């Protein structure tokens, strides 16, 4: 189905809620839509051994959050690269004061970087920010952001870079997610996933193709999951409040991905097709 307006969408959902499944389904139904996952961008940088990748590797390994500044730079850079936003007006002039405040390593190397730099540095009331980039209204400049923003500070900066027009909060009761995870078995070497409720292996505890034993991942254990879920609830609250106040938040709830998808499609059609 073709979009008539540019969709600039953020998906927010707890681990295990099926955010990945919904993203895939949305991309299939609306081919003009593309997805940007901040976790994937970071992992690619780590793999390519870029300066940013080297910088963030230990934070990621420890399960911490990468700094807001770095994340904003990384995602904005991707938006510029894909042509979904572009700078307007003359490039900002780098003053000696702003250069020294940013530090010798932080000198921007492109007009796009200096725009983001000036937005990031214009925190105070007297901050003299460059005009915000211009977002393309072409439907092919439609995107789903996954994993970014994660904090209210990231969201506030993103507001100054690109206007998000829909924030989807996907909800499933925690007990339902926990039950789903408890019945998930994996064939480690191939990554094949089984579910003892709706996708059973032919022989209990064995991979259909190789006959090798299936395991449950340690991060699928109930306690580990519960801790991740609680952390998500805590960090996503300010984010949801931020977008609630801006009037772009929409909540969809259901017991399964199949229940949620039709609702999500309907909302997309209302918002970006009709
Ligand atoms: P994910 O694949 O979304 O779970 O992200 C993997 C890791 O990348 C996270 O555990 C964080 O260390 C880092 N990360 C991804 N997105 C962000 C973000 N928006 N802010 C801070 N750190 C992030």
py3Dmol code that shows the C-alpha trace and the ligand (Angstrom):
import py3Dmol

protein = """\
ATOM      1  CA  UNK A   1       0.000   0.000   0.000  1.00  0.00           C
ATOM      2  CA  UNK A   2       1.313   3.457  -0.936  1.00  0.00           C
ATOM      3  CA  UNK A   3       1.724   6.220   1.615  1.00  0.00           C
ATOM      4  CA  UNK A   4       0.503   9.691   0.641  1.00  0.00           C
ATOM      5  CA  UNK A   5       2.305  11.573   3.376  1.00  0.00           C
ATOM      6  CA  UNK A   6       5.745  11.191   4.945  1.00  0.00           C
ATOM      7  CA  UNK A   7       5.483   8.969   8.030  1.00  0.00           C
ATOM      8  CA  UNK A   8       8.024   9.808  10.716  1.00  0.00           C
ATOM      9  CA  UNK A   9       7.283   7.232  13.344  1.00  0.00           C
ATOM     10  CA  UNK A  10       8.759   5.983  16.601  1.00  0.00           C
ATOM     11  CA  UNK A  11       7.958   2.515  17.937  1.00  0.00           C
ATOM     12  CA  UNK A  12       8.178   1.996  21.689  1.00  0.00           C
ATOM     13  CA  UNK A  13       7.608  -1.353  23.352  1.00  0.00           C
ATOM     14  CA  UNK A  14       8.931  -3.524  26.162  1.00  0.00           C
ATOM     15  CA  UNK A  15      11.283  -6.415  25.415  1.00  0.00           C
ATOM     16  CA  UNK A  16       9.296  -9.402  24.171  1.00  0.00           C
ATOM     17  CA  UNK A  17       6.340  -7.322  23.016  1.00  0.00           C
ATOM     18  CA  UNK A  18       7.024  -8.082  19.350  1.00  0.00           C
ATOM     19  CA  UNK A  19       8.331  -4.714  18.182  1.00  0.00           C
ATOM     20  CA  UNK A  20      10.555  -6.425  15.609  1.00  0.00           C
ATOM     21  CA  UNK A  21       7.615  -8.410  14.248  1.00  0.00           C
ATOM     22  CA  UNK A  22       5.464  -5.284  13.911  1.00  0.00           C
ATOM     23  CA  UNK A  23       8.316  -3.392  12.188  1.00  0.00           C
ATOM     24  CA  UNK A  24       8.754  -6.172   9.644  1.00  0.00           C
ATOM     25  CA  UNK A  25       5.033  -6.320   8.940  1.00  0.00           C
ATOM     26  CA  UNK A  26       4.795  -2.546   8.547  1.00  0.00           C
ATOM     27  CA  UNK A  27       7.746  -2.480   6.125  1.00  0.00           C
ATOM     28  CA  UNK A  28       6.147  -5.243   4.075  1.00  0.00           C
ATOM     29  CA  UNK A  29       2.761  -3.532   3.938  1.00  0.00           C
ATOM     30  CA  UNK A  30       4.140  -0.035   3.276  1.00  0.00           C
ATOM     31  CA  UNK A  31       7.202  -0.481   1.035  1.00  0.00           C
ATOM     32  CA  UNK A  32       8.070   3.238   1.158  1.00  0.00           C
ATOM     33  CA  UNK A  33       8.747   2.901   4.862  1.00  0.00           C
ATOM     34  CA  UNK A  34      12.301   2.191   6.042  1.00  0.00           C
ATOM     35  CA  UNK A  35      13.508   1.317   9.469  1.00  0.00           C
ATOM     36  CA  UNK A  36      16.420   2.711  11.469  1.00  0.00           C
ATOM     37  CA  UNK A  37      17.427   0.761  14.532  1.00  0.00           C
ATOM     38  CA  UNK A  38      19.841   2.623  16.808  1.00  0.00           C
ATOM     39  CA  UNK A  39      21.107  -0.708  18.200  1.00  0.00           C
ATOM     40  CA  UNK A  40      21.886  -1.931  14.665  1.00  0.00           C
ATOM     41  CA  UNK A  41      23.671   1.323  13.773  1.00  0.00           C
ATOM     42  CA  UNK A  42      25.804   1.013  16.902  1.00  0.00           C
ATOM     43  CA  UNK A  43      26.589  -2.678  16.311  1.00  0.00           C
ATOM     44  CA  UNK A  44      27.646  -1.869  12.727  1.00  0.00           C
ATOM     45  CA  UNK A  45      30.026   0.823  14.042  1.00  0.00           C
ATOM     46  CA  UNK A  46      31.480  -1.622  16.574  1.00  0.00           C
ATOM     47  CA  UNK A  47      31.946  -4.225  13.852  1.00  0.00           C
ATOM     48  CA  UNK A  48      33.615  -1.706  11.489  1.00  0.00           C
ATOM     49  CA  UNK A  49      35.895  -0.497  14.316  1.00  0.00           C
ATOM     50  CA  UNK A  50      34.960   3.171  13.680  1.00  0.00           C
ATOM     51  CA  UNK A  51      36.067   5.710  16.336  1.00  0.00           C
ATOM     52  CA  UNK A  52      32.449   5.828  17.551  1.00  0.00           C
ATOM     53  CA  UNK A  53      32.206   2.038  17.619  1.00  0.00           C
ATOM     54  CA  UNK A  54      35.381   1.745  19.690  1.00  0.00           C
ATOM     55  CA  UNK A  55      34.080   4.429  22.059  1.00  0.00           C
ATOM     56  CA  UNK A  56      30.702   2.778  22.706  1.00  0.00           C
ATOM     57  CA  UNK A  57      31.700  -0.886  22.752  1.00  0.00           C
ATOM     58  CA  UNK A  58      32.271  -1.215  26.495  1.00  0.00           C
ATOM     59  CA  UNK A  59      29.073   0.681  27.386  1.00  0.00           C
ATOM     60  CA  UNK A  60      27.055  -1.613  25.158  1.00  0.00           C
ATOM     61  CA  UNK A  61      28.688  -4.736  26.560  1.00  0.00           C
ATOM     62  CA  UNK A  62      27.875  -3.591  30.085  1.00  0.00           C
ATOM     63  CA  UNK A  63      24.238  -2.989  29.063  1.00  0.00           C
ATOM     64  CA  UNK A  64      24.506   0.755  29.768  1.00  0.00           C
ATOM     65  CA  UNK A  65      23.138   3.618  27.704  1.00  0.00           C
ATOM     66  CA  UNK A  66      25.333   5.411  25.176  1.00  0.00           C
ATOM     67  CA  UNK A  67      25.480   9.198  25.775  1.00  0.00           C
ATOM     68  CA  UNK A  68      22.611  11.297  24.449  1.00  0.00           C
ATOM     69  CA  UNK A  69      24.966  13.484  22.376  1.00  0.00           C
ATOM     70  CA  UNK A  70      26.519  10.559  20.564  1.00  0.00           C
ATOM     71  CA  UNK A  71      23.151   8.972  19.884  1.00  0.00           C
ATOM     72  CA  UNK A  72      21.692  12.213  18.488  1.00  0.00           C
ATOM     73  CA  UNK A  73      24.725  12.634  16.217  1.00  0.00           C
ATOM     74  CA  UNK A  74      24.572   9.046  15.024  1.00  0.00           C
ATOM     75  CA  UNK A  75      20.875   9.037  14.165  1.00  0.00           C
ATOM     76  CA  UNK A  76      20.852  12.571  12.658  1.00  0.00           C
ATOM     77  CA  UNK A  77      23.797  11.639  10.492  1.00  0.00           C
ATOM     78  CA  UNK A  78      21.808   8.693   9.163  1.00  0.00           C
ATOM     79  CA  UNK A  79      18.770  10.907   8.473  1.00  0.00           C
ATOM     80  CA  UNK A  80      20.969  13.375   6.524  1.00  0.00           C
ATOM     81  CA  UNK A  81      22.704  10.567   4.664  1.00  0.00           C
ATOM     82  CA  UNK A  82      19.427   9.113   3.462  1.00  0.00           C
ATOM     83  CA  UNK A  83      18.242  12.578   2.336  1.00  0.00           C
ATOM     84  CA  UNK A  84      15.259  12.619   4.695  1.00  0.00           C
ATOM     85  CA  UNK A  85      16.370  15.878   6.287  1.00  0.00           C
ATOM     86  CA  UNK A  86      18.523  18.636   4.855  1.00  0.00           C
ATOM     87  CA  UNK A  87      20.135  21.802   6.143  1.00  0.00           C
ATOM     88  CA  UNK A  88      18.544  25.155   5.399  1.00  0.00           C
ATOM     89  CA  UNK A  89      20.228  28.545   5.315  1.00  0.00           C
ATOM     90  CA  UNK A  90      23.981  29.088   5.302  1.00  0.00           C
ATOM     91  CA  UNK A  91      26.150  26.714   7.332  1.00  0.00           C
ATOM     92  CA  UNK A  92      26.584  28.012  10.896  1.00  0.00           C
ATOM     93  CA  UNK A  93      29.795  29.855  11.621  1.00  0.00           C
ATOM     94  CA  UNK A  94      31.972  28.047  14.110  1.00  0.00           C
ATOM     95  CA  UNK A  95      33.111  30.653  16.648  1.00  0.00           C
ATOM     96  CA  UNK A  96      36.268  30.273  18.679  1.00  0.00           C
ATOM     97  CA  UNK A  97      34.134  30.010  21.811  1.00  0.00           C
ATOM     98  CA  UNK A  98      31.945  27.224  20.478  1.00  0.00           C
ATOM     99  CA  UNK A  99      34.968  25.391  19.081  1.00  0.00           C
ATOM    100  CA  UNK A 100      36.766  25.439  22.402  1.00  0.00           C
ATOM    101  CA  UNK A 101      33.591  24.484  24.309  1.00  0.00           C
ATOM    102  CA  UNK A 102      33.169  21.470  22.088  1.00  0.00           C
ATOM    103  CA  UNK A 103      36.791  20.421  22.575  1.00  0.00           C
ATOM    104  CA  UNK A 104      39.488  19.819  19.990  1.00  0.00           C
ATOM    105  CA  UNK A 105      38.152  16.385  18.975  1.00  0.00           C
ATOM    106  CA  UNK A 106      34.662  17.650  18.374  1.00  0.00           C
ATOM    107  CA  UNK A 107      35.237  20.034  15.470  1.00  0.00           C
ATOM    108  CA  UNK A 108      32.524  19.324  12.930  1.00  0.00           C
ATOM    109  CA  UNK A 109      33.772  18.118   9.579  1.00  0.00           C
ATOM    110  CA  UNK A 110      30.686  18.675   7.433  1.00  0.00           C
ATOM    111  CA  UNK A 111      27.879  21.277   7.215  1.00  0.00           C
ATOM    112  CA  UNK A 112      25.455  18.628   8.487  1.00  0.00           C
ATOM    113  CA  UNK A 113      27.593  17.933  11.524  1.00  0.00           C
ATOM    114  CA  UNK A 114      27.869  21.634  12.294  1.00  0.00           C
ATOM    115  CA  UNK A 115      24.079  21.984  12.179  1.00  0.00           C
ATOM    116  CA  UNK A 116      23.681  19.196  14.743  1.00  0.00           C
ATOM    117  CA  UNK A 117      26.545  20.663  16.725  1.00  0.00           C
ATOM    118  CA  UNK A 118      24.886  24.047  16.880  1.00  0.00           C
ATOM    119  CA  UNK A 119      21.552  22.461  17.936  1.00  0.00           C
ATOM    120  CA  UNK A 120      23.277  20.420  20.657  1.00  0.00           C
ATOM    121  CA  UNK A 121      25.226  23.442  21.905  1.00  0.00           C
ATOM    122  CA  UNK A 122      22.239  25.794  21.951  1.00  0.00           C
ATOM    123  CA  UNK A 123      20.911  24.433  25.226  1.00  0.00           C
ATOM    124  CA  UNK A 124      20.568  27.702  27.135  1.00  0.00           C
ATOM    125  CA  UNK A 125      17.961  30.444  26.542  1.00  0.00           C
ATOM    126  CA  UNK A 126      20.587  32.569  24.756  1.00  0.00           C
ATOM    127  CA  UNK A 127      21.718  29.622  22.683  1.00  0.00           C
ATOM    128  CA  UNK A 128      21.947  30.695  19.086  1.00  0.00           C
ATOM    129  CA  UNK A 129      20.926  27.578  17.188  1.00  0.00           C
ATOM    130  CA  UNK A 130      21.172  27.196  13.468  1.00  0.00           C
ATOM    131  CA  UNK A 131      17.739  26.922  11.836  1.00  0.00           C
ATOM    132  CA  UNK A 132      16.558  23.319  12.189  1.00  0.00           C
ATOM    133  CA  UNK A 133      17.034  21.002   9.248  1.00  0.00           C
ATOM    134  CA  UNK A 134      14.128  20.715   6.829  1.00  0.00           C
ATOM    135  CA  UNK A 135      12.309  17.376   6.810  1.00  0.00           C
ATOM    136  CA  UNK A 136      11.356  15.977   3.414  1.00  0.00           C
ATOM    137  CA  UNK A 137       7.573  15.646   3.043  1.00  0.00           C
ATOM    138  CA  UNK A 138       7.974  13.106   0.249  1.00  0.00           C
ATOM    139  CA  UNK A 139       6.319   9.769   1.220  1.00  0.00           C
ATOM    140  CA  UNK A 140       9.523   7.941   0.294  1.00  0.00           C
ATOM    141  CA  UNK A 141      11.197   9.799   3.189  1.00  0.00           C
ATOM    142  CA  UNK A 142       9.140   7.713   5.639  1.00  0.00           C
ATOM    143  CA  UNK A 143      10.834   6.014   8.523  1.00  0.00           C
ATOM    144  CA  UNK A 144      10.371   3.958  11.662  1.00  0.00           C
ATOM    145  CA  UNK A 145      12.807   4.641  14.473  1.00  0.00           C
ATOM    146  CA  UNK A 146      13.490   1.655  16.675  1.00  0.00           C
ATOM    147  CA  UNK A 147      15.431   2.065  19.923  1.00  0.00           C
ATOM    148  CA  UNK A 148      15.844   5.837  19.562  1.00  0.00           C
ATOM    149  CA  UNK A 149      14.993   8.064  21.357  1.00  0.00           C
ATOM    150  CA  UNK A 150      15.394   6.158  24.642  1.00  0.00           C
ATOM    151  CA  UNK A 151      15.421   9.154  26.999  1.00  0.00           C
ATOM    152  CA  UNK A 152      13.349  12.334  27.282  1.00  0.00           C
ATOM    153  CA  UNK A 153      16.536  14.354  26.606  1.00  0.00           C
ATOM    154  CA  UNK A 154      17.083  12.502  23.318  1.00  0.00           C
ATOM    155  CA  UNK A 155      13.433  13.108  22.420  1.00  0.00           C
ATOM    156  CA  UNK A 156      13.693  16.847  23.165  1.00  0.00           C
ATOM    157  CA  UNK A 157      16.752  17.193  20.915  1.00  0.00           C
ATOM    158  CA  UNK A 158      15.157  15.092  18.188  1.00  0.00           C
ATOM    159  CA  UNK A 159      12.185  17.518  18.231  1.00  0.00           C
ATOM    160  CA  UNK A 160      14.602  20.248  17.127  1.00  0.00           C
ATOM    161  CA  UNK A 161      15.945  18.122  14.292  1.00  0.00           C
ATOM    162  CA  UNK A 162      12.904  16.442  12.764  1.00  0.00           C
ATOM    163  CA  UNK A 163       9.158  16.591  13.556  1.00  0.00           C
ATOM    164  CA  UNK A 164       7.935  13.112  14.518  1.00  0.00           C
ATOM    165  CA  UNK A 165       4.299  12.665  13.544  1.00  0.00           C
ATOM    166  CA  UNK A 166       3.343   9.411  15.289  1.00  0.00           C
ATOM    167  CA  UNK A 167       4.678   7.610  18.359  1.00  0.00           C
ATOM    168  CA  UNK A 168       3.337   4.088  18.775  1.00  0.00           C
ATOM    169  CA  UNK A 169       3.439   2.522  22.215  1.00  0.00           C
ATOM    170  CA  UNK A 170       2.878  -1.243  21.949  1.00  0.00           C
ATOM    171  CA  UNK A 171       1.475  -2.873  25.082  1.00  0.00           C
ATOM    172  CA  UNK A 172       0.972  -6.499  26.062  1.00  0.00           C
ATOM    173  CA  UNK A 173       0.360  -7.625  29.677  1.00  0.00           C
ATOM    174  CA  UNK A 174       3.653  -8.652  31.272  1.00  0.00           C
ATOM    175  CA  UNK A 175       2.260 -12.068  32.321  1.00  0.00           C
ATOM    176  CA  UNK A 176       1.437 -12.843  28.700  1.00  0.00           C
ATOM    177  CA  UNK A 177       4.957 -11.934  27.540  1.00  0.00           C
ATOM    178  CA  UNK A 178       6.477 -14.004  30.343  1.00  0.00           C
ATOM    179  CA  UNK A 179       4.415 -17.026  29.397  1.00  0.00           C
ATOM    180  CA  UNK A 180       5.478 -16.643  25.767  1.00  0.00           C
ATOM    181  CA  UNK A 181       9.143 -16.455  26.744  1.00  0.00           C
ATOM    182  CA  UNK A 182       8.902 -19.479  29.051  1.00  0.00           C
ATOM    183  CA  UNK A 183       7.646 -21.577  26.152  1.00  0.00           C
ATOM    184  CA  UNK A 184      10.411 -20.428  23.750  1.00  0.00           C
ATOM    185  CA  UNK A 185      13.113 -22.938  22.810  1.00  0.00           C
ATOM    186  CA  UNK A 186      16.046 -22.281  20.506  1.00  0.00           C
ATOM    187  CA  UNK A 187      18.332 -24.379  18.339  1.00  0.00           C
ATOM    188  CA  UNK A 188      21.495 -22.415  19.090  1.00  0.00           C
ATOM    189  CA  UNK A 189      23.635 -23.283  16.019  1.00  0.00           C
ATOM    190  CA  UNK A 190      20.946 -22.241  13.501  1.00  0.00           C
ATOM    191  CA  UNK A 191      18.915 -19.741  15.561  1.00  0.00           C
ATOM    192  CA  UNK A 192      15.688 -21.667  14.767  1.00  0.00           C
ATOM    193  CA  UNK A 193      13.059 -20.775  17.343  1.00  0.00           C
ATOM    194  CA  UNK A 194      10.262 -23.046  18.568  1.00  0.00           C
ATOM    195  CA  UNK A 195       7.371 -22.394  20.885  1.00  0.00           C
ATOM    196  CA  UNK A 196       5.826 -25.199  22.898  1.00  0.00           C
ATOM    197  CA  UNK A 197       2.392 -23.555  22.612  1.00  0.00           C
ATOM    198  CA  UNK A 198       2.024 -22.650  18.937  1.00  0.00           C
ATOM    199  CA  UNK A 199       5.123 -23.854  17.066  1.00  0.00           C
ATOM    200  CA  UNK A 200       6.158 -27.159  18.665  1.00  0.00           C
ATOM    201  CA  UNK A 201       9.169 -29.132  17.436  1.00  0.00           C
ATOM    202  CA  UNK A 202       8.202 -32.505  15.913  1.00  0.00           C
ATOM    203  CA  UNK A 203      10.076 -34.283  18.712  1.00  0.00           C
ATOM    204  CA  UNK A 204       9.945 -32.574  22.116  1.00  0.00           C
ATOM    205  CA  UNK A 205      13.257 -30.825  22.927  1.00  0.00           C
ATOM    206  CA  UNK A 206      14.836 -31.576  19.498  1.00  0.00           C
ATOM    207  CA  UNK A 207      15.488 -29.451  16.395  1.00  0.00           C
ATOM    208  CA  UNK A 208      13.331 -30.527  13.421  1.00  0.00           C
ATOM    209  CA  UNK A 209      16.194 -30.321  10.905  1.00  0.00           C
ATOM    210  CA  UNK A 210      19.231 -31.674  12.752  1.00  0.00           C
ATOM    211  CA  UNK A 211      17.641 -33.548  15.676  1.00  0.00           C
ATOM    212  CA  UNK A 212      20.028 -31.703  17.990  1.00  0.00           C
ATOM    213  CA  UNK A 213      18.864 -30.610  21.460  1.00  0.00           C
ATOM    214  CA  UNK A 214      17.042 -27.303  21.951  1.00  0.00           C
ATOM    215  CA  UNK A 215      17.901 -24.909  24.762  1.00  0.00           C
ATOM    216  CA  UNK A 216      16.338 -21.953  26.553  1.00  0.00           C
ATOM    217  CA  UNK A 217      18.478 -18.796  26.397  1.00  0.00           C
ATOM    218  CA  UNK A 218      19.775 -17.535  29.744  1.00  0.00           C
ATOM    219  CA  UNK A 219      18.371 -14.067  29.001  1.00  0.00           C
ATOM    220  CA  UNK A 220      14.970 -15.716  28.549  1.00  0.00           C
ATOM    221  CA  UNK A 221      14.884 -16.684  32.223  1.00  0.00           C
ATOM    222  CA  UNK A 222      12.000 -15.207  34.215  1.00  0.00           C
ATOM    223  CA  UNK A 223      14.112 -13.116  36.604  1.00  0.00           C
ATOM    224  CA  UNK A 224      16.338 -11.653  33.908  1.00  0.00           C
ATOM    225  CA  UNK A 225      13.314 -10.838  31.822  1.00  0.00           C
ATOM    226  CA  UNK A 226      11.433  -9.239  34.715  1.00  0.00           C
ATOM    227  CA  UNK A 227      14.420  -7.003  35.493  1.00  0.00           C
ATOM    228  CA  UNK A 228      14.666  -5.884  31.849  1.00  0.00           C
ATOM    229  CA  UNK A 229      10.932  -5.264  31.736  1.00  0.00           C
ATOM    230  CA  UNK A 230      10.965  -3.153  34.918  1.00  0.00           C
ATOM    231  CA  UNK A 231      13.938  -1.137  33.624  1.00  0.00           C
ATOM    232  CA  UNK A 232      12.062  -0.519  30.391  1.00  0.00           C
ATOM    233  CA  UNK A 233       8.953   0.692  32.250  1.00  0.00           C
ATOM    234  CA  UNK A 234      11.066   3.098  34.265  1.00  0.00           C
ATOM    235  CA  UNK A 235      13.019   4.577  31.347  1.00  0.00           C
ATOM    236  CA  UNK A 236      10.127   4.723  28.895  1.00  0.00           C
ATOM    237  CA  UNK A 237       7.774   6.633  31.235  1.00  0.00           C
ATOM    238  CA  UNK A 238       9.347  10.104  30.702  1.00  0.00           C
ATOM    239  CA  UNK A 239       9.562   9.386  26.983  1.00  0.00           C
ATOM    240  CA  UNK A 240       5.865   8.525  26.751  1.00  0.00           C
ATOM    241  CA  UNK A 241       5.016  11.608  28.821  1.00  0.00           C
ATOM    242  CA  UNK A 242       7.074  13.758  26.456  1.00  0.00           C
ATOM    243  CA  UNK A 243       5.195  12.566  23.376  1.00  0.00           C
ATOM    244  CA  UNK A 244       1.853  12.498  25.196  1.00  0.00           C
ATOM    245  CA  UNK A 245       2.275  16.211  25.886  1.00  0.00           C
ATOM    246  CA  UNK A 246       3.057  16.825  22.216  1.00  0.00           C
ATOM    247  CA  UNK A 247      -0.153  15.049  21.165  1.00  0.00           C
ATOM    248  CA  UNK A 248       1.480  12.444  18.902  1.00  0.00           C
ATOM    249  CA  UNK A 249       1.332   9.425  21.229  1.00  0.00           C
ATOM    250  CA  UNK A 250      -0.903   6.492  20.294  1.00  0.00           C
ATOM    251  CA  UNK A 251      -1.172   3.348  22.383  1.00  0.00           C
ATOM    252  CA  UNK A 252      -2.090  -0.042  20.941  1.00  0.00           C
ATOM    253  CA  UNK A 253      -2.557  -3.093  23.110  1.00  0.00           C
ATOM    254  CA  UNK A 254      -3.164  -6.760  22.471  1.00  0.00           C
ATOM    255  CA  UNK A 255      -2.335 -10.248  23.662  1.00  0.00           C
ATOM    256  CA  UNK A 256      -0.403 -11.198  20.531  1.00  0.00           C
ATOM    257  CA  UNK A 257       1.299  -9.680  17.489  1.00  0.00           C
ATOM    258  CA  UNK A 258      -1.554 -10.936  15.325  1.00  0.00           C
ATOM    259  CA  UNK A 259      -4.016  -8.986  17.412  1.00  0.00           C
ATOM    260  CA  UNK A 260      -1.912  -5.808  17.272  1.00  0.00           C
ATOM    261  CA  UNK A 261      -0.971  -5.700  13.559  1.00  0.00           C
ATOM    262  CA  UNK A 262      -4.447  -4.964  12.109  1.00  0.00           C
ATOM    263  CA  UNK A 263      -4.877  -2.084  14.568  1.00  0.00           C
ATOM    264  CA  UNK A 264      -1.492  -0.713  13.633  1.00  0.00           C
ATOM    265  CA  UNK A 265      -2.211  -0.965   9.897  1.00  0.00           C
ATOM    266  CA  UNK A 266      -5.553   0.789  10.374  1.00  0.00           C
ATOM    267  CA  UNK A 267      -3.898   3.647  12.233  1.00  0.00           C
ATOM    268  CA  UNK A 268      -1.178   4.043   9.590  1.00  0.00           C
ATOM    269  CA  UNK A 269      -3.779   4.142   6.842  1.00  0.00           C
ATOM    270  CA  UNK A 270      -5.824   6.788   8.674  1.00  0.00           C
ATOM    271  CA  UNK A 271      -2.765   8.896   9.334  1.00  0.00           C
ATOM    272  CA  UNK A 272      -0.647   8.526   6.197  1.00  0.00           C
ATOM    273  CA  UNK A 273      -2.757   7.053   3.374  1.00  0.00           C
ATOM    274  CA  UNK A 274      -6.341   8.395   3.466  1.00  0.00           C
TER     275      UNK A 274
END
"""
ligand_1 = """\
23
LIG
P 19.080 -2.379 21.214
O 19.456 -3.238 20.041
O 18.063 -1.331 20.867
O 18.684 -3.176 22.420
O 20.419 -1.575 21.637
C 21.592 -2.234 22.036
C 22.417 -1.320 22.918
O 22.781 -0.141 22.206
C 21.714 -0.826 24.164
O 21.809 -1.734 25.235
C 22.481 0.463 24.454
O 23.738 0.196 25.038
C 22.745 1.003 23.059
N 21.666 1.896 22.587
C 20.807 1.674 21.549
N 19.985 2.714 21.388
C 20.316 3.623 22.327
C 19.812 4.914 22.676
N 18.795 5.485 22.011
N 20.408 5.558 23.715
C 21.436 5.033 24.383
N 21.955 3.815 24.118
C 21.404 3.105 23.099
"""
view = py3Dmol.view(width=600, height=400)
view.addModel(protein, "pdb")
view.setStyle({"model": 0}, {"cartoon": {"style": "trace"}})
view.addModel(ligand_1, "xyz")
view.setStyle({"model": 1}, {"stick": {}})
view.zoomTo()
view.show()
